[in-house]
Amino acid sequence: MIGAAVVVGGGLTAVFWPRPTMVDMGVVKRGEMMVTIDQDGRTRVKDAYIVSTPVAGRLQRVEVQPGDSVVKNETIVAHMLPINPVAMDIRTREQARAAVTVAQAALRVARAGLNAAIANRDYAESSLSRTQQLVDRNAASETTLERAQQSFRVAMADVETAEAEISQREADVANAQAQLIGFSETGLSASVDASGSTDIPLYAPADGLILRVIQQSETTLPAGAPIMEIGNTSNDLEIVVDLLSTDAVQVKVGDRVIVDDWGGDTTLSGEVVRIDPFGVTKFSALGVEEQRVNAVLRFTEPSSDYDGLGHGFRIETRIVVWEKNDALIVPSAALFRSGDGWSTFVVSEGSARLTPVSIGHNNGIEAEVLSDTLSEDQQVILYPASGLNDGANVSKREIE
């Protein structure tokens, strides 16, 4: 009976003995830590060129395709034909002829002014020479010599002014005569000559690739209409990141950038080169109004490391706003609010010990420990339950 009572008592004791709480544990460690701002970005060519129509005319069908290589001032990327001159009435034609007559008369007046200026310059030069001789013989004062020098310089300036006016009047004559081009039937037929002599070739403005063709079909376009975009994707790529304004104030020019998920096998590096000084109001996918600021990043890797990236490609970036090589790190999942500060449960001899801790930078995964209440290699409880108390027995949960 005594033996049976001992067995029953031992069984009851084993059944009702308090069991330790199963918890997940992490380790306080020392190592490298960084705080980053993660945001999607897109690549773009820093200096992209828009090829546009130099004059109003008819664009011939564009034969080049996106991705074709071009050479500056050598590769012809498009052809244009001038449009037919607009027919003018008799009054407009006579006004144009009168404008030519007025411009030619103004040119003659300018040439006469030049002759007068040359005569005044020659007289001033002779007067200066005579005055210099008198001064050398002490027959004239220095003031008289200075007055003669001034008169000569003024005469020289008048000559230069008259020459410039002649150039201006000659340009006015050419401009007035240009208004008469194509008014006669002979000029009109020459301007629409079907022999192709009026073809206007458009050359590539830079070395690189055709990024996109905006207008490919044959059509009539006004002057300045865009046709295509050209850029150099091999060594002229940069990254544009759309940051929240609250994140942008933490970013500085020169901050290190880590480029992930761009399609390659390696992680690329870069740096911040510019932060726009103005924000733009945008709406998120949930309809929340946000202030966004563009930050421009550049690659610090050679272009061969990101071969294949082009204009407008999506990538993921991490801008490093703080980093430390020898930081005491605790998992953020082990921290919880306790009053006005932070606390964690440290595992000591199978028991959970409530420990206040002072935290510095926190990136959401790891936190920097500033106080001496934690030390390296200590175990802490991750995601502590609300019912966990100081001194409770705990045991590490084994993951099968």
SVG drawing of the C-alpha trace seen along z (x, -y; Angstrom):
<svg xmlns="http://www.w3.org/2000/svg" viewBox="-8 -126 69 128">
<polyline fill="none" stroke="black" stroke-width="0.4" points="0.0,0.0 2.9,-2.3 4.5,-1.6 1.2,-2.1 0.7,-5.5 4.3,-6.5 3.6,-5.6 0.3,-7.4 1.8,-10.5 4.7,-10.6 2.4,-10.4 0.2,-13.2 3.3,-15.3 4.6,-14.7 1.2,-15.6 0.6,-18.8 4.2,-20.0 4.5,-23.5 6.0,-23.1 8.2,-25.7 6.7,-28.0 7.9,-27.2 9.3,-30.4 11.3,-31.4 14.8,-32.8 17.2,-35.1 20.8,-36.1 22.3,-39.4 25.3,-39.8 27.9,-42.3 28.5,-43.1 27.6,-45.4 24.3,-47.1 22.7,-49.6 19.5,-51.6 18.2,-51.8 15.3,-53.5 13.9,-50.9 12.1,-52.1 11.5,-51.0 13.3,-53.1 13.7,-53.3 16.6,-53.7 16.9,-56.5 19.5,-57.9 21.0,-61.0 21.4,-63.0 18.6,-61.8 18.2,-63.6 14.9,-64.3 15.2,-64.5 12.6,-66.9 11.6,-68.5 13.8,-71.5 11.2,-73.1 7.6,-72.5 7.4,-69.8 6.6,-66.2 8.3,-63.5 9.2,-60.4 8.6,-57.0 11.2,-56.4 13.2,-53.3 15.3,-53.0 14.1,-50.9 14.5,-51.1 17.8,-49.5 19.6,-50.5 23.1,-52.1 23.7,-55.6 26.8,-57.8 26.8,-61.5 26.5,-63.6 27.0,-60.6 23.9,-58.4 20.8,-59.7 17.8,-58.8 15.0,-60.4 14.3,-62.4 12.0,-65.3 10.6,-67.2 9.6,-70.9 5.9,-71.7 4.7,-73.7 4.9,-77.5 1.7,-79.2 0.2,-81.3 0.2,-85.0 -2.0,-87.7 -0.8,-90.7 -0.9,-93.1 1.3,-90.9 3.8,-90.5 4.0,-94.3 4.5,-94.8 7.4,-92.3 9.0,-94.2 8.6,-97.5 10.3,-96.0 13.2,-95.0 13.4,-98.6 13.4,-100.0 16.1,-97.6 18.3,-98.4 17.9,-102.2 18.8,-101.7 21.9,-99.8 23.0,-102.7 22.5,-105.1 24.6,-102.8 27.4,-102.7 27.3,-106.5 27.6,-106.7 30.6,-104.4 32.3,-106.8 31.6,-109.7 33.0,-107.8 36.2,-106.9 36.7,-110.5 36.3,-111.6 38.7,-108.9 41.4,-110.0 41.0,-113.6 41.3,-112.7 44.3,-110.5 46.1,-113.4 45.1,-115.8 46.5,-113.5 49.8,-113.2 50.2,-117.0 49.3,-117.4 51.9,-114.8 54.6,-116.7 53.6,-120.0 53.8,-118.3 57.2,-116.9 58.4,-120.5 56.7,-121.8 54.4,-123.9 51.2,-122.3 49.9,-121.1 49.3,-117.5 45.6,-118.3 45.4,-119.1 47.1,-115.8 44.6,-113.9 41.7,-115.7 43.1,-114.6 43.5,-111.0 39.9,-111.0 38.7,-112.3 40.6,-109.6 39.2,-106.8 35.7,-108.2 36.2,-108.3 37.4,-104.7 34.3,-103.6 32.1,-105.4 33.8,-103.4 33.1,-100.1 29.5,-101.1 29.0,-102.0 30.5,-98.6 28.1,-96.8 25.2,-98.7 26.1,-97.7 26.1,-94.1 22.7,-94.6 21.3,-96.3 22.6,-93.5 20.8,-91.0 17.6,-93.0 18.0,-93.0 18.4,-89.2 15.4,-88.8 13.2,-91.0 14.3,-89.2 13.5,-85.8 9.9,-86.9 9.8,-86.9 11.1,-83.3 8.6,-81.0 6.1,-83.8 6.9,-83.3 5.8,-80.1 9.4,-79.3 10.4,-79.4 7.3,-77.4 8.1,-74.6 11.7,-74.4 10.6,-74.1 8.3,-71.1 10.8,-69.4 10.2,-65.7 13.8,-64.9 14.6,-64.7 17.0,-67.6 15.0,-69.3 15.4,-66.3 16.3,-67.3 18.3,-64.6 18.2,-64.5 21.4,-63.3 21.8,-61.7 22.7,-64.4 24.7,-61.9 26.3,-58.5 24.1,-55.8 21.0,-53.8 17.5,-54.6 15.5,-54.5 12.1,-55.0 10.4,-56.1 7.7,-58.7 6.5,-59.2 7.2,-56.5 4.6,-56.9 4.9,-59.4 3.0,-62.6 3.1,-66.3 4.5,-67.9 5.1,-71.4 8.5,-72.7 9.7,-71.3 7.6,-68.1 9.4,-65.2 10.3,-62.2 12.5,-59.9 14.6,-59.8 18.3,-58.9 20.5,-58.0 23.6,-56.2 22.6,-53.3 26.1,-51.9 27.7,-54.5 25.0,-57.2 22.4,-55.5 21.2,-56.9 18.4,-55.9 15.4,-58.0 13.8,-57.0 10.4,-58.5 10.8,-59.0 8.3,-60.1 9.2,-63.6 9.6,-62.3 12.2,-59.9 13.9,-62.4 14.9,-64.6 17.0,-61.7 18.9,-61.2 22.1,-63.2 24.1,-63.6 26.9,-60.9 24.9,-58.3 25.7,-54.7 23.1,-52.9 22.5,-49.1 20.7,-48.0 18.8,-44.7 16.4,-42.8 17.5,-44.3 17.6,-41.0 21.3,-40.2 23.0,-37.7 25.0,-40.3 24.2,-43.2 25.2,-46.6 26.3,-49.7 25.7,-53.4 25.5,-56.7 23.1,-59.6 24.0,-62.6 21.0,-64.9 17.7,-65.3 15.1,-67.5 14.3,-70.6 10.5,-70.4 7.9,-67.8 5.0,-66.6 1.6,-65.6 0.6,-62.0 -1.9,-59.5 -1.1,-56.0 -2.9,-52.8 -5.1,-53.1 -6.0,-56.7 -3.8,-58.3 -2.4,-61.7 1.4,-61.7 4.2,-64.2 6.9,-62.6 10.4,-63.8 12.7,-62.6 16.2,-61.5 18.8,-60.8 21.3,-58.0 24.2,-56.9 26.0,-53.6 29.5,-53.3 30.1,-50.0 31.5,-49.8 28.9,-49.6 29.9,-46.1 28.5,-44.9 24.9,-45.9 25.0,-45.2 21.4,-44.7 19.8,-47.5 18.1,-50.1 16.1,-53.2 13.0,-53.0 13.9,-49.6 12.5,-48.9 14.9,-48.1 14.9,-48.0 17.2,-50.3 18.3,-50.6 19.7,-53.9 21.9,-53.6 21.2,-56.5 23.2,-55.1 25.6,-52.2 28.0,-51.0 30.6,-48.2 30.8,-47.3 27.3,-47.6 25.7,-45.6 22.5,-44.3 19.3,-42.8 16.5,-41.5 13.6,-44.0 11.2,-41.2 12.5,-40.8 11.6,-44.4 8.4,-45.8 7.3,-49.0 7.5,-49.2 6.4,-52.6 8.3,-55.3 11.1,-53.0 11.9,-49.6 12.4,-46.3 13.1,-42.7 13.1,-39.3 16.6,-37.8 16.8,-34.0 19.0,-33.2 19.2,-29.7 15.9,-28.7 14.0,-31.8 12.8,-34.9 14.2,-38.1 12.6,-41.4 15.4,-43.7 15.0,-47.4 17.2,-48.4 18.1,-51.7 17.8,-51.5 19.4,-53.6 18.8,-53.0 16.2,-50.5 15.6,-49.2 12.6,-47.1 14.6,-43.8 17.5,-44.7 18.0,-47.4 21.2,-49.1 21.7,-48.6 23.1,-51.7 22.8,-50.6 25.0,-48.1 22.0,-46.0 22.6,-43.5 25.8,-41.8 27.0,-39.8 25.7,-36.2 22.8,-36.6 19.6,-34.9 16.4,-37.0 12.8,-35.9 11.3,-36.7 7.7,-37.9 7.1,-37.5 3.5,-36.7 1.5,-39.3 1.1,-36.7 4.8,-36.1 6.0,-37.4 9.4,-38.1 10.9,-34.9 8.7,-32.5 10.3,-29.3 10.9,-29.1 12.3,-26.6 13.3,-27.0 10.8,-25.9 12.3,-23.3 11.3,-23.7 10.8,-20.3"/>
</svg>
